[in-house]
């Protein structure tokens, strides 16, 4: 299958632009049909009806979903062994007791036992994969039902924020849709079935930014969606080219796949006049957290069973642990996402929606600076909050005594900015880490196009 994908990509890259658009149209139609046919509309309607459910209603829903899930996987070789090993009785134990007796499951354990975790199902499955930013990727099967339900939950969140499937979108995600060797416009392709104009992340630069912005303005695309690091980069080009106010047709901005930083929020809002909304989800489908119109992050309690496990030494920080009761083809119970959430004591929201409220998603567990005494420091983007002469920045740590700040400067950047940045760093981290500065034309991304704000190489 991997060879097939590579061959398709080689053929696609050799096609003229109009045929590439046709290929994307065909693939978009195929994906849309798979995601939104059959039961999708009823799944979306049911999800919308659960929006304002009470806590007891959600608890009852979770209990029944878990019971059904355990019943469907009780003969699975991996989980039947686990149930036996930890003395679990699926008849006598409540579903919540079952989970409490199981250990937390990490990705390396899943990778090692992938074949035995796969559960034979009668319905057709699709192949899903994770990007593997930590510990390698993961490939697993997903049922048609699970995929459609996840998209129903995602569109419920978008509907909350006045976006529907007919809304045309500026898409800035990680898909490679323009051949990397192409050095002339257009640096985008059109996916008509999904109402997306897909702009290449890998060609966006100071040299090409005007063409991107001109095309978005010409099309008057009302919704921007994608990686926050690239949306904020595009916003920087709006500011630098003095085009603030020219994009008043943008009504909604949503982000995913990366942590949305406060510095990015302020840049995006300044450029487009719209505050971005974020949601948290992942391919494994064990957790989903959606932002409501009030700007607060609610756990989608009707989608999966989410646990928050406190992280020692990080006040208020919790690992996101999840159980996906929807994908019977690859059952994951108490799966450690390796992502971190900061909880808030204020659990009431004016929107009236159900679900525990999260203060913020704080990235992954390795996205922290480690001090020589072992203390971990997170949320370091506040260091850059008032640094108006910086386009982008990230922190790289190779030892507990040294760190490097990599910066893409704006034209007005001066020596005083570096001194101010050093003072801000010392005031939050202390003087035990020697800080170096490196100035780049652009920051490196992962293979999937993501930007890691903290690159920690501390084992």
SULDAVEN-V963408 format. One record per run of one state. SS is the DSSP state (H for helix, E for strand, C for the rest). FROM is the first residue (numbers start at 1). LEN is the number of residues. Records with the same first field share a line. If there is no record, write none. Layout:
SS=FROM-LEN / FROM-LEN
This chain:
C=1-1 / 15-2 / 37-3 / 50-5 / 74-3 / 86-9 / 102-3 / 106-1 / 113-1 / 119-6 / 130-9 / 161-8 / 173-15 / 195-1 / 200-1 / 204-5 / 220-3 / 227-1 / 241-11 / 256-6 / 273-4 / 282-6 / 292-5 / 300-5 / 311-6 / 325-5 / 331-1 / 344-13 / 365-4 / 371-5 / 378-2 / 385-5 / 400-2 / 410-5 / 430-4 / 440-14 / 457-3
H=2-13 / 17-20 / 40-10 / 55-19 / 77-9 / 95-7 / 107-6 / 114-4 / 144-17 / 192-3 / 201-3 / 209-11 / 228-13 / 262-11 / 380-5 / 415-15
E=105-1 / 118-1 / 125-5 / 139-5 / 169-4 / 188-4 / 196-4 / 223-4 / 252-4 / 277-5 / 288-4 / 297-3 / 305-6 / 317-8 / 330-1 / 332-12 / 357-8 / 369-2 / 376-2 / 390-10 / 402-8 / 434-6 / 454-3
